[in-house]
């Protein structure tokens, strides 16, 4: 059996809800839906904070943005697509993972407008 590594962000909600910020099994790393935790007043600010949190989780799993093969972006307002996409492009412009961007009616708290997931593969 391949060893499983659960990566925690330290959130007190993780044990209550039964989830990890990221999980690594073998060469695959999956980063959970990540929000800014309320940091940032708009989609761009929240996105920068989210990618900082995702980068931390990837590093703890032995990876980096270079290893990301897929992202999923959830927006409460699709009008934020360009602002969030610009930041995604700054980070992944040369990496070019597959991605999906979808509008959702709400996230876990009313002040959250962006949530992002990432999958990575380490050879």
N, CA, C and O atoms as CSV, one atom per row, in Angstrom:
chain,resi,resn,atom,element,x,y,z
A,1,UNK,N,N,0.833,-1.181,0.000
A,1,UNK,CA,C,0.000,0.000,0.000
A,1,UNK,C,C,0.876,1.243,0.000
A,1,UNK,O,O,1.880,1.300,0.711
A,2,UNK,N,N,0.499,2.241,-0.797
A,2,UNK,CA,C,1.244,3.488,-0.878
A,2,UNK,C,C,0.970,4.320,0.367
A,2,UNK,O,O,-0.169,4.424,0.823
A,3,UNK,N,N,2.032,4.912,0.911
A,3,UNK,CA,C,1.895,5.722,2.114
A,3,UNK,C,C,1.101,6.994,1.835
A,3,UNK,O,O,1.261,7.628,0.792
A,4,UNK,N,N,0.251,7.350,2.777
A,4,UNK,CA,C,-0.582,8.544,2.685
A,4,UNK,C,C,-0.030,9.603,3.635
A,4,UNK,O,O,0.283,9.315,4.790
A,5,UNK,N,N,0.086,10.832,3.133
A,5,UNK,CA,C,0.530,11.960,3.945
A,5,UNK,C,C,-0.593,12.991,3.974
A,5,UNK,O,O,-0.920,13.583,2.945
A,6,UNK,N,N,-1.185,13.209,5.150
A,6,UNK,CA,C,-2.182,14.255,5.315
A,6,UNK,C,C,-1.478,15.537,5.735
A,6,UNK,O,O,-0.649,15.525,6.645
A,7,UNK,N,N,-1.806,16.634,5.079
A,7,UNK,CA,C,-1.178,17.919,5.354
A,7,UNK,C,C,-2.237,18.848,5.933
A,7,UNK,O,O,-3.289,19.069,5.333
A,8,UNK,N,N,-1.941,19.381,7.099
A,8,UNK,CA,C,-2.888,20.253,7.795
A,8,UNK,C,C,-2.484,21.709,7.648
A,8,UNK,O,O,-1.298,22.036,7.586
A,9,UNK,N,N,-3.482,22.577,7.593
A,9,UNK,CA,C,-3.211,24.018,7.613
A,9,UNK,C,C,-3.222,24.532,9.044
A,9,UNK,O,O,-2.858,25.678,9.306
A,10,UNK,N,N,-3.643,23.672,9.968
A,10,UNK,CA,C,-3.772,24.088,11.360
A,10,UNK,C,C,-5.151,24.645,11.692
A,10,UNK,O,O,-5.395,25.071,12.821
A,11,UNK,N,N,-6.044,24.642,10.721
A,11,UNK,CA,C,-7.390,25.156,10.954
A,11,UNK,C,C,-8.110,24.292,11.981
A,11,UNK,O,O,-8.061,23.065,11.896
A,12,UNK,N,N,-8.775,24.911,12.946
A,12,UNK,CA,C,-9.531,24.115,13.918
A,12,UNK,C,C,-10.726,23.396,13.287
A,12,UNK,O,O,-11.294,22.487,13.893
A,13,UNK,N,N,-11.104,23.796,12.088
A,13,UNK,CA,C,-12.231,23.154,11.394
A,13,UNK,C,C,-11.851,21.805,10.782
A,13,UNK,O,O,-12.724,20.973,10.535
A,14,UNK,N,N,-10.558,21.580,10.534
A,14,UNK,CA,C,-10.149,20.334,9.876
A,14,UNK,C,C,-10.594,19.084,10.639
A,14,UNK,O,O,-11.210,18.205,10.038
A,15,UNK,N,N,-10.304,18.972,11.946
A,15,UNK,CA,C,-10.756,17.743,12.637
A,15,UNK,C,C,-12.273,17.681,12.814
A,15,UNK,O,O,-12.849,16.594,12.851
A,16,UNK,N,N,-12.915,18.833,12.923
A,16,UNK,CA,C,-14.374,18.855,13.085
A,16,UNK,C,C,-15.058,18.356,11.812
A,16,UNK,O,O,-15.974,17.536,11.864
A,17,UNK,N,N,-14.599,18.863,10.673
A,17,UNK,CA,C,-15.204,18.482,9.395
A,17,UNK,C,C,-14.586,17.223,8.802
A,17,UNK,O,O,-15.146,16.634,7.877
A,18,UNK,N,N,-13.433,16.804,9.327
A,18,UNK,CA,C,-12.787,15.586,8.844
A,18,UNK,C,C,-12.125,15.743,7.495
A,18,UNK,O,O,-12.351,14.935,6.595
A,19,UNK,N,N,-11.300,16.785,7.339
A,19,UNK,CA,C,-10.598,16.977,6.064
A,19,UNK,C,C,-9.171,17.448,6.317
A,19,UNK,O,O,-8.815,17.831,7.432
A,20,UNK,N,N,-8.370,17.412,5.273
A,20,UNK,CA,C,-6.999,17.899,5.292
A,20,UNK,C,C,-6.869,19.008,4.268
A,20,UNK,O,O,-7.620,19.041,3.294
A,21,UNK,N,N,-5.929,19.915,4.472
A,21,UNK,CA,C,-5.657,20.959,3.469
A,21,UNK,C,C,-5.186,20.309,2.188
A,21,UNK,O,O,-5.553,20.732,1.092
A,22,UNK,N,N,-4.361,19.267,2.334
A,22,UNK,CA,C,-3.875,18.536,1.163
A,22,UNK,C,C,-3.600,17.096,1.578
A,22,UNK,O,O,-3.412,16.789,2.755
A,23,UNK,N,N,-3.584,16.232,0.580
A,23,UNK,CA,C,-3.240,14.829,0.800
A,23,UNK,C,C,-2.279,14.417,-0.310
A,23,UNK,O,O,-2.498,14.693,-1.490
A,24,UNK,N,N,-1.203,13.745,0.110
A,24,UNK,CA,C,-0.273,13.168,-0.876
A,24,UNK,C,C,-0.312,11.657,-0.729
A,24,UNK,O,O,-0.139,11.113,0.362
A,25,UNK,N,N,-0.542,10.993,-1.854
A,25,UNK,CA,C,-0.464,9.541,-1.933
A,25,UNK,C,C,0.425,9.236,-3.122
A,25,UNK,O,O,0.074,9.529,-4.264
A,26,UNK,N,N,1.572,8.648,-2.848
A,26,UNK,CA,C,2.527,8.383,-3.915
A,26,UNK,C,C,2.966,9.681,-4.561
A,26,UNK,O,O,3.417,10.605,-3.884
A,27,UNK,N,N,2.831,9.741,-5.876
A,27,UNK,CA,C,3.263,10.919,-6.620
A,27,UNK,C,C,2.172,11.973,-6.773
A,27,UNK,O,O,2.420,13.049,-7.318
A,28,UNK,N,N,0.976,11.674,-6.299
A,28,UNK,CA,C,-0.152,12.582,-6.484
A,28,UNK,C,C,-0.422,13.407,-5.226
A,28,UNK,O,O,-0.410,12.885,-4.111
A,29,UNK,N,N,-0.665,14.702,-5.426
A,29,UNK,CA,C,-1.010,15.623,-4.343
A,29,UNK,C,C,-2.305,16.324,-4.732
A,29,UNK,O,O,-2.434,16.844,-5.841
A,30,UNK,N,N,-3.252,16.331,-3.818
A,30,UNK,CA,C,-4.525,17.004,-4.044
A,30,UNK,C,C,-4.692,18.043,-2.948
A,30,UNK,O,O,-4.666,17.719,-1.760
A,31,UNK,N,N,-4.864,19.294,-3.357
A,31,UNK,CA,C,-5.078,20.381,-2.403
A,31,UNK,C,C,-6.569,20.695,-2.375
A,31,UNK,O,O,-7.186,20.932,-3.413
A,32,UNK,N,N,-7.128,20.694,-1.187
A,32,UNK,CA,C,-8.562,20.925,-0.997
A,32,UNK,C,C,-8.969,22.309,-1.466
A,32,UNK,O,O,-8.135,23.192,-1.671
A,33,UNK,N,N,-10.278,22.475,-1.631
A,33,UNK,CA,C,-10.807,23.802,-1.905
A,33,UNK,C,C,-10.281,24.764,-0.854
A,33,UNK,O,O,-10.477,24.560,0.344
A,34,UNK,N,N,-9.616,25.806,-1.309
A,34,UNK,CA,C,-8.932,26.726,-0.413
A,34,UNK,C,C,-9.506,28.120,-0.590
A,34,UNK,O,O,-9.637,28.616,-1.709
A,35,UNK,N,N,-9.847,28.743,0.529
A,35,UNK,CA,C,-10.309,30.128,0.508
A,35,UNK,C,C,-9.262,30.998,1.177
A,35,UNK,O,O,-8.241,30.511,1.663
A,36,UNK,N,N,-9.531,32.283,1.191
A,36,UNK,CA,C,-8.597,33.219,1.819
A,36,UNK,C,C,-8.794,33.296,3.323
A,36,UNK,O,O,-8.032,33.973,4.012
A,37,UNK,N,N,-9.809,32.609,3.843
A,37,UNK,CA,C,-10.100,32.695,5.260
A,37,UNK,C,C,-10.570,34.081,5.676
A,37,UNK,O,O,-10.505,34.449,6.849
A,38,UNK,N,N,-11.042,34.840,4.701
A,38,UNK,CA,C,-11.517,36.189,4.985
A,38,UNK,C,C,-10.486,37.270,4.747
A,38,UNK,O,O,-10.786,38.455,4.892
A,39,UNK,N,N,-9.262,36.876,4.378
A,39,UNK,CA,C,-8.221,37.860,4.056
A,39,UNK,C,C,-8.503,38.414,2.669
A,39,UNK,O,O,-8.638,37.649,1.714
A,40,UNK,N,N,-8.593,39.720,2.547
A,40,UNK,CA,C,-8.809,40.360,1.256
A,40,UNK,C,C,-10.233,40.833,1.083
A,40,UNK,O,O,-11.186,40.146,1.448
A,41,UNK,N,N,-10.359,42.020,0.518
A,41,UNK,CA,C,-11.666,42.639,0.335
A,41,UNK,C,C,-12.266,42.418,-1.044
A,41,UNK,O,O,-13.423,42.766,-1.279
A,42,UNK,N,N,-11.486,41.837,-1.968
A,42,UNK,CA,C,-12.002,41.615,-3.322
A,42,UNK,C,C,-11.414,40.319,-3.877
A,42,UNK,O,O,-10.570,39.682,-3.247
A,43,UNK,N,N,-11.873,39.949,-5.053
A,43,UNK,CA,C,-11.460,38.671,-5.640
A,43,UNK,C,C,-9.949,38.587,-5.850
A,43,UNK,O,O,-9.351,37.541,-5.595
A,44,UNK,N,N,-9.328,39.661,-6.306
A,44,UNK,CA,C,-7.882,39.627,-6.563
A,44,UNK,C,C,-7.100,39.437,-5.258
A,44,UNK,O,O,-6.191,38.608,-5.198
A,45,UNK,N,N,-7.441,40.184,-4.235
A,45,UNK,CA,C,-6.747,40.048,-2.951
A,45,UNK,C,C,-6.943,38.661,-2.365
A,45,UNK,O,O,-6.003,38.056,-1.851
A,46,UNK,N,N,-8.171,38.161,-2.445
A,46,UNK,CA,C,-8.432,36.821,-1.929
A,46,UNK,C,C,-7.662,35.769,-2.724
A,46,UNK,O,O,-7.151,34.810,-2.146
A,47,UNK,N,N,-7.577,35.939,-4.028
A,47,UNK,CA,C,-6.857,34.979,-4.869
A,47,UNK,C,C,-5.380,34.928,-4.508
A,47,UNK,O,O,-4.804,33.843,-4.424
A,48,UNK,N,N,-4.762,36.074,-4.296
A,48,UNK,CA,C,-3.342,36.082,-3.899
A,48,UNK,C,C,-3.141,35.333,-2.585
A,48,UNK,O,O,-2.188,34.565,-2.451
A,49,UNK,N,N,-4.015,35.548,-1.628
A,49,UNK,CA,C,-3.920,34.845,-0.344
A,49,UNK,C,C,-4.135,33.343,-0.533
A,49,UNK,O,O,-3.431,32.530,0.066
A,50,UNK,N,N,-5.091,32.987,-1.352
A,50,UNK,CA,C,-5.364,31.568,-1.607
A,50,UNK,C,C,-4.142,30.884,-2.207
A,50,UNK,O,O,-3.766,29.795,-1.773
A,51,UNK,N,N,-3.521,31.512,-3.199
A,51,UNK,CA,C,-2.346,30.878,-3.810
A,51,UNK,C,C,-1.180,30.802,-2.844
A,51,UNK,O,O,-0.356,29.893,-2.951
A,52,UNK,N,N,-1.086,31.719,-1.915
A,52,UNK,CA,C,-0.064,31.624,-0.871
A,52,UNK,C,C,-0.322,30.389,-0.005
A,52,UNK,O,O,0.605,29.654,0.337
A,53,UNK,N,N,-1.574,30.175,0.339
A,53,UNK,CA,C,-1.929,29.007,1.155
A,53,UNK,C,C,-1.719,27.699,0.383
A,53,UNK,O,O,-1.248,26.712,0.947
A,54,UNK,N,N,-2.064,27.697,-0.884
A,54,UNK,CA,C,-1.854,26.499,-1.709
A,54,UNK,C,C,-0.364,26.224,-1.845
A,54,UNK,O,O,0.062,25.073,-1.751
A,55,UNK,N,N,0.431,27.258,-2.063
A,55,UNK,CA,C,1.880,27.070,-2.182
A,55,UNK,C,C,2.463,26.464,-0.907
A,55,UNK,O,O,3.326,25.589,-0.979
A,56,UNK,N,N,2.007,26.916,0.250
A,56,UNK,CA,C,2.472,26.363,1.524
A,56,UNK,C,C,2.142,24.874,1.617
A,56,UNK,O,O,2.989,24.073,2.012
A,57,UNK,N,N,0.918,24.504,1.254
A,57,UNK,CA,C,0.521,23.095,1.292
A,57,UNK,C,C,1.350,22.258,0.325
A,57,UNK,O,O,1.783,21.156,0.661
A,58,UNK,N,N,1.566,22.785,-0.874
A,58,UNK,CA,C,2.386,22.056,-1.854
A,58,UNK,C,C,3.797,21.836,-1.326
A,58,UNK,O,O,4.341,20.740,-1.458
A,59,UNK,N,N,4.392,22.857,-0.734
A,59,UNK,CA,C,5.747,22.725,-0.183
A,59,UNK,C,C,5.786,21.660,0.907
A,59,UNK,O,O,6.720,20.861,0.967
A,60,UNK,N,N,4.767,21.650,1.769
A,60,UNK,CA,C,4.724,20.643,2.831
A,60,UNK,C,C,4.625,19.232,2.249
A,60,UNK,O,O,5.057,18.266,2.877
A,61,UNK,N,N,4.065,19.121,1.065
A,61,UNK,CA,C,3.927,17.823,0.400
A,61,UNK,C,C,5.115,17.500,-0.497
A,61,UNK,O,O,5.129,16.454,-1.146
A,62,UNK,N,N,6.113,18.382,-0.544
A,62,UNK,CA,C,7.293,18.136,-1.368
A,62,UNK,C,C,7.126,18.552,-2.813
A,62,UNK,O,O,7.758,17.978,-3.700
A,63,UNK,N,N,6.279,19.548,-3.065
A,63,UNK,CA,C,6.011,19.983,-4.436
A,63,UNK,C,C,6.046,21.506,-4.517
A,63,UNK,O,O,6.326,22.191,-3.534
A,64,UNK,N,N,5.758,22.013,-5.699
A,64,UNK,CA,C,5.687,23.455,-5.933
A,64,UNK,C,C,4.639,23.705,-7.011
A,64,UNK,O,O,4.024,22.769,-7.521
A,65,UNK,N,N,4.444,24.969,-7.349
A,65,UNK,CA,C,3.513,25.292,-8.434
A,65,UNK,C,C,3.920,24.597,-9.729
A,65,UNK,O,O,3.059,24.284,-10.551
A,66,UNK,N,N,5.213,24.349,-9.927
A,66,UNK,CA,C,5.690,23.676,-11.141
A,66,UNK,C,C,5.075,22.292,-11.302
A,66,UNK,O,O,4.993,21.782,-12.419
A,67,UNK,N,N,4.643,21.679,-10.205
A,67,UNK,CA,C,4.086,20.332,-10.239
A,67,UNK,C,C,2.570,20.305,-10.435
A,67,UNK,O,O,1.983,19.231,-10.569
A,68,UNK,N,N,1.938,21.471,-10.453
A,68,UNK,CA,C,0.479,21.521,-10.557
A,68,UNK,C,C,0.053,21.149,-11.972
A,68,UNK,O,O,0.564,21.683,-12.957
A,69,UNK,N,N,-0.895,20.220,-12.046
A,69,UNK,CA,C,-1.401,19.775,-13.349
A,69,UNK,C,C,-2.864,20.170,-13.577
A,69,UNK,O,O,-3.356,20.103,-14.703
A,70,UNK,N,N,-3.565,20.584,-12.502
A,70,UNK,CA,C,-4.968,20.975,-12.641
A,70,UNK,C,C,-5.356,21.955,-11.545
A,70,UNK,O,O,-4.958,21.800,-10.390
A,71,UNK,N,N,-6.132,22.961,-11.913
A,71,UNK,CA,C,-6.740,23.853,-10.935
A,71,UNK,C,C,-8.232,23.950,-11.215
A,71,UNK,O,O,-8.683,23.764,-12.345
A,72,UNK,N,N,-8.984,24.244,-10.167
A,72,UNK,CA,C,-10.416,24.505,-10.282
A,72,UNK,C,C,-10.694,25.771,-9.496
A,72,UNK,O,O,-10.340,25.871,-8.322
A,73,UNK,N,N,-11.328,26.736,-10.143
A,73,UNK,CA,C,-11.594,28.030,-9.529
A,73,UNK,C,C,-13.110,28.209,-9.429
A,73,UNK,O,O,-13.837,28.071,-10.413
A,74,UNK,N,N,-13.557,28.514,-8.231
A,74,UNK,CA,C,-14.977,28.759,-7.977
A,74,UNK,C,C,-15.153,30.234,-7.622
A,74,UNK,O,O,-14.514,30.738,-6.698
A,75,UNK,N,N,-16.018,30.917,-8.356
A,75,UNK,CA,C,-16.274,32.343,-8.145
A,75,UNK,C,C,-17.744,32.550,-7.803
A,75,UNK,O,O,-18.617,31.900,-8.376
A,76,UNK,N,N,-18.014,33.455,-6.872
A,76,UNK,CA,C,-19.410,33.786,-6.599
A,76,UNK,C,C,-19.941,34.802,-7.606
A,76,UNK,O,O,-21.147,35.032,-7.689
A,77,UNK,N,N,-19.034,35.408,-8.371
A,77,UNK,CA,C,-19.440,36.349,-9.426
A,77,UNK,C,C,-18.491,36.171,-10.600
A,77,UNK,O,O,-17.313,36.515,-10.506
A,78,UNK,N,N,-18.996,35.636,-11.703
A,78,UNK,CA,C,-18.145,35.362,-12.871
A,78,UNK,C,C,-17.531,36.639,-13.432
A,78,UNK,O,O,-16.586,36.572,-14.217
A,79,UNK,N,N,-18.048,37.793,-13.047
A,79,UNK,CA,C,-17.453,39.065,-13.467
A,79,UNK,C,C,-16.038,39.225,-12.919
A,79,UNK,O,O,-15.279,40.060,-13.412
A,80,UNK,N,N,-15.672,38.438,-11.907
A,80,UNK,CA,C,-14.311,38.470,-11.354
A,80,UNK,C,C,-13.335,37.598,-12.136
A,80,UNK,O,O,-12.164,37.489,-11.773
A,81,UNK,N,N,-13.816,36.984,-13.203
A,81,UNK,CA,C,-13.001,36.058,-13.994
A,81,UNK,C,C,-11.665,36.676,-14.417
A,81,UNK,O,O,-10.618,36.057,-14.225
A,82,UNK,N,N,-11.681,37.882,-14.986
A,82,UNK,CA,C,-10.441,38.484,-15.477
A,82,UNK,C,C,-9.460,38.799,-14.351
A,82,UNK,O,O,-8.260,38.567,-14.497
A,83,UNK,N,N,-9.954,39.323,-13.235
A,83,UNK,CA,C,-9.071,39.664,-12.114
A,83,UNK,C,C,-8.398,38.420,-11.550
A,83,UNK,O,O,-7.198,38.424,-11.272
A,84,UNK,N,N,-9.171,37.366,-11.384
A,84,UNK,CA,C,-8.628,36.117,-10.855
A,84,UNK,C,C,-7.755,35.446,-11.907
A,84,UNK,O,O,-6.696,34.910,-11.582
A,85,UNK,N,N,-8.188,35.471,-13.162
A,85,UNK,CA,C,-7.420,34.862,-14.244
A,85,UNK,C,C,-6.055,35.496,-14.433
A,85,UNK,O,O,-5.089,34.807,-14.758
A,86,UNK,N,N,-5.969,36.795,-14.232
A,86,UNK,CA,C,-4.674,37.473,-14.361
A,86,UNK,C,C,-3.674,36.941,-13.335
A,86,UNK,O,O,-2.509,36.715,-13.663
A,87,UNK,N,N,-4.114,36.746,-12.118
A,87,UNK,CA,C,-3.228,36.215,-11.072
A,87,UNK,C,C,-2.883,34.761,-11.367
A,87,UNK,O,O,-1.736,34.348,-11.197
A,88,UNK,N,N,-3.862,33.989,-11.803
A,88,UNK,CA,C,-3.604,32.593,-12.205
A,88,UNK,C,C,-2.533,32.572,-13.290
A,88,UNK,O,O,-1.627,31.739,-13.260
A,89,UNK,N,N,-2.639,33.483,-14.240
A,89,UNK,CA,C,-1.658,33.557,-15.322
A,89,UNK,C,C,-0.269,33.949,-14.849
A,89,UNK,O,O,0.726,33.453,-15.377
A,90,UNK,N,N,-0.187,34.836,-13.858
A,90,UNK,CA,C,1.121,35.214,-13.292
A,90,UNK,C,C,1.821,33.989,-12.712
A,90,UNK,O,O,3.034,33.831,-12.852
A,91,UNK,N,N,1.059,33.139,-12.073
A,91,UNK,CA,C,1.640,31.969,-11.401
A,91,UNK,C,C,1.863,30.818,-12.379
A,91,UNK,O,O,2.901,30.158,-12.340
A,92,UNK,N,N,0.895,30.581,-13.248
A,92,UNK,CA,C,0.911,29.376,-14.077
A,92,UNK,C,C,1.126,29.635,-15.566
A,92,UNK,O,O,0.963,28.723,-16.376
A,93,UNK,N,N,1.486,30.856,-15.938
A,93,UNK,CA,C,1.633,31.195,-17.350
A,93,UNK,C,C,2.540,30.268,-18.132
A,93,UNK,O,O,2.239,29.935,-19.278
A,94,UNK,N,N,3.647,29.844,-17.533
A,94,UNK,CA,C,4.577,28.933,-18.208
A,94,UNK,C,C,4.322,27.474,-17.866
A,94,UNK,O,O,4.810,26.579,-18.557
A,95,UNK,N,N,3.561,27.227,-16.804
A,95,UNK,CA,C,3.271,25.858,-16.358
A,95,UNK,C,C,2.067,25.311,-17.103
A,95,UNK,O,O,2.084,24.177,-17.582
A,96,UNK,N,N,1.035,26.110,-17.197
A,96,UNK,CA,C,-0.170,25.863,-17.970
A,96,UNK,C,C,-0.908,24.566,-17.607
A,96,UNK,O,O,-1.101,23.701,-18.461
A,97,UNK,N,N,-1.320,24.437,-16.336
A,97,UNK,CA,C,-2.140,23.275,-15.980
A,97,UNK,C,C,-3.521,23.385,-16.623
A,97,UNK,O,O,-3.924,24.467,-17.050
A,98,UNK,N,N,-4.238,22.277,-16.691
A,98,UNK,CA,C,-5.631,22.365,-17.116
A,98,UNK,C,C,-6.392,23.068,-16.002
A,98,UNK,O,O,-6.002,23.003,-14.836
A,99,UNK,N,N,-7.479,23.741,-16.367
A,99,UNK,CA,C,-8.235,24.468,-15.344
A,99,UNK,C,C,-9.700,24.554,-15.707
A,99,UNK,O,O,-10.093,24.388,-16.862
A,100,UNK,N,N,-10.482,24.812,-14.705
A,100,UNK,CA,C,-11.906,25.096,-14.884
A,100,UNK,C,C,-12.233,26.284,-14.002
A,100,UNK,O,O,-11.727,26.401,-12.886
A,101,UNK,N,N,-13.078,27.158,-14.504
A,101,UNK,CA,C,-13.556,28.302,-13.725
A,101,UNK,C,C,-15.075,28.270,-13.802
A,101,UNK,O,O,-15.651,28.292,-14.889
A,102,UNK,N,N,-15.719,28.219,-12.641
A,102,UNK,CA,C,-17.170,28.161,-12.607
A,102,UNK,C,C,-17.721,29.158,-11.592
A,102,UNK,O,O,-17.072,29.498,-10.603
A,103,UNK,N,N,-18.934,29.610,-11.872
A,103,UNK,CA,C,-19.628,30.477,-10.916
A,103,UNK,C,C,-20.504,29.605,-10.028
A,103,UNK,O,O,-21.192,28.698,-10.499
A,104,UNK,N,N,-20.463,29.903,-8.727
A,104,UNK,CA,C,-21.289,29.200,-7.742
A,104,UNK,C,C,-22.147,30.222,-7.007
A,104,UNK,O,O,-21.829,31.411,-6.994
A,105,UNK,N,N,-23.213,29.769,-6.408
A,105,UNK,CA,C,-24.123,30.714,-5.753
A,105,UNK,C,C,-23.575,31.242,-4.434
A,105,UNK,O,O,-23.904,32.360,-4.037
A,106,UNK,N,N,-22.746,30.462,-3.749
A,106,UNK,CA,C,-22.191,30.909,-2.471
A,106,UNK,C,C,-21.021,30.015,-2.087
A,106,UNK,O,O,-20.877,28.895,-2.577
A,107,UNK,N,N,-20.187,30.548,-1.187
A,107,UNK,CA,C,-19.110,29.763,-0.588
A,107,UNK,C,C,-19.405,29.639,0.909
A,107,UNK,O,O,-20.502,29.990,1.344
A,108,UNK,N,N,-18.460,29.151,1.695
A,108,UNK,CA,C,-18.702,28.811,3.098
A,108,UNK,C,C,-19.037,30.014,3.988
A,108,UNK,O,O,-19.642,29.841,5.046
A,109,UNK,N,N,-18.661,31.208,3.585
A,109,UNK,CA,C,-18.977,32.420,4.358
A,109,UNK,C,C,-19.314,33.532,3.372
A,109,UNK,O,O,-18.784,33.547,2.262
A,110,UNK,N,N,-20.178,34.453,3.752
A,110,UNK,CA,C,-20.637,35.474,2.811
A,110,UNK,C,C,-19.547,36.409,2.287
A,110,UNK,O,O,-19.706,36.980,1.209
A,111,UNK,N,N,-18.450,36.578,3.019
A,111,UNK,CA,C,-17.380,37.474,2.564
A,111,UNK,C,C,-16.390,36.786,1.633
A,111,UNK,O,O,-15.487,37.440,1.110
A,112,UNK,N,N,-16.537,35.485,1.413
A,112,UNK,CA,C,-15.641,34.745,0.523
A,112,UNK,C,C,-16.197,34.778,-0.888
A,112,UNK,O,O,-17.368,34.469,-1.109
A,113,UNK,N,N,-15.349,35.156,-1.853
A,113,UNK,CA,C,-15.801,35.255,-3.240
A,113,UNK,C,C,-15.030,34.333,-4.186
A,113,UNK,O,O,-15.399,34.200,-5.353
A,114,UNK,N,N,-13.964,33.696,-3.694
A,114,UNK,CA,C,-13.132,32.807,-4.509
A,114,UNK,C,C,-12.748,31.586,-3.680
A,114,UNK,O,O,-12.437,31.700,-2.494
A,115,UNK,N,N,-12.772,30.420,-4.316
A,115,UNK,CA,C,-12.229,29.200,-3.724
A,115,UNK,C,C,-11.496,28.466,-4.841
A,115,UNK,O,O,-11.979,28.406,-5.972
A,116,UNK,N,N,-10.325,27.905,-4.523
A,116,UNK,CA,C,-9.495,27.267,-5.550
A,116,UNK,C,C,-8.994,25.918,-5.051
A,116,UNK,O,O,-8.599,25.777,-3.893
A,117,UNK,N,N,-9.015,24.929,-5.938
A,117,UNK,CA,C,-8.434,23.609,-5.693
A,117,UNK,C,C,-7.249,23.415,-6.625
A,117,UNK,O,O,-7.181,24.042,-7.682
A,118,UNK,N,N,-6.326,22.561,-6.248
A,118,UNK,CA,C,-5.189,22.260,-7.124
A,118,UNK,C,C,-4.802,20.792,-6.978
A,118,UNK,O,O,-4.844,20.226,-5.886
A,119,UNK,N,N,-4.425,20.194,-8.097
A,119,UNK,CA,C,-3.884,18.835,-8.119
A,119,UNK,C,C,-2.468,18.910,-8.670
A,119,UNK,O,O,-2.195,19.652,-9.614
A,120,UNK,N,N,-1.579,18.140,-8.075
A,120,UNK,CA,C,-0.183,18.148,-8.517
A,120,UNK,C,C,0.331,16.730,-8.661
A,120,UNK,O,O,-0.205,15.790,-8.074
A,121,UNK,N,N,1.376,16.598,-9.450
A,121,UNK,CA,C,2.012,15.303,-9.662
A,121,UNK,C,C,3.520,15.509,-9.553
A,121,UNK,O,O,4.083,16.388,-10.205
A,122,UNK,N,N,4.167,14.695,-8.727
A,122,UNK,CA,C,5.612,14.775,-8.539
A,122,UNK,C,C,6.228,13.504,-9.109
A,122,UNK,O,O,5.945,12.403,-8.636
A,123,UNK,N,N,7.060,13.658,-10.116
A,123,UNK,CA,C,7.670,12.494,-10.774
A,123,UNK,C,C,8.698,11.846,-9.871
A,123,UNK,O,O,9.316,10.852,-10.253
